[in-house]
Amino acid sequence: MTAQELIGIWEETAAKHGYALGDGRAERIRKAAAICIGILKGACICKPNERPVCPCEEMHEDIKDTGRCFCGIFYAGSPKKAS
């Protein structure tokens, strides 16, 4: 999987759940995807040992509690495209 493919998955996930993706900061999203794929082999960029897959299941609870996932990839609100 490439970083661009992961961004596509993130965009689909955001749209499916009514989330915003990275609060509209496309460059931050591209960098996060590159790290997630290139270094962490698909794991969460902030908690790779606790959350082996991004997007993780815990993101929903994070967003419910704080308005964003722990990493800041997904935010509560309208979906936005990062690409």
N, C-alpha and C positions, 0 to 999 in steps of 0.2 A: 504494500500500500504506500502511496505517496502522500506527502503533506497536503497537496491539493485535494486528493481523494478524501482525506480525513476532514478537511474543511467542508467538503460536500456532505459528509455524514453529520458534522456538527450543524450545518445549515438545515438539513432535514430534521434533525432532532429538535432544534430550536423551533422550527415551524410546527412540528407535530405537537409540541407541548406549550406553544404560545410564549416562548422565551425569546429574548434578544440575544444575539451572539456578540459577546465581547463589547458590549455597549457601543458598537459601531466603529471600533478602532481596528481597521483592516490590517495594518502592519503588525500590530500586537498579536492578532489571531494567526497571521502567517508565521510569525516567529514561534509562537506556542506550538503550532502544528509541526513545524520543522523539528523542534526539540522532542516533541512527543513521539514522532516517527523515527527520527534519526538517532537519537540517543537512548530514549526510554522504551523503544520497541512497542509503542502503543499504550503505555501506562500513563496514568495521571501525572501531569507535569509538576504538581506540588506535593503529592503524596504517593509516589510510585510504589513504595513498599506496602502501603495500605490499600491502594486502589489500582489494581493491575490493568484496568481497561479504561480508556477515555472515549466516549463519555461514560462516567461511572453511575451506578445506581444511587449512590449517596447524594448526587447533585440535586435531586428533587427535594430531599430534606434540607439541604443547604439553602436552596432558593426559598423554600417555605420559611425557614428561620431567619435568613439574613438578606434575602432579595437577590442573591447571586450564589453561584457555586463557589466552592472554596478557592478555586484557581482563577475565577473571574472570566471563564470562557462563556458561561451562560448567565444571563440576568433575567429577572422577572420583567415582563413587558413584551412589546411587539417584536416579532422576529425581524432581524436585519441581516442582509447579506454582507459577508466579509470580502468576497472576491471582487 
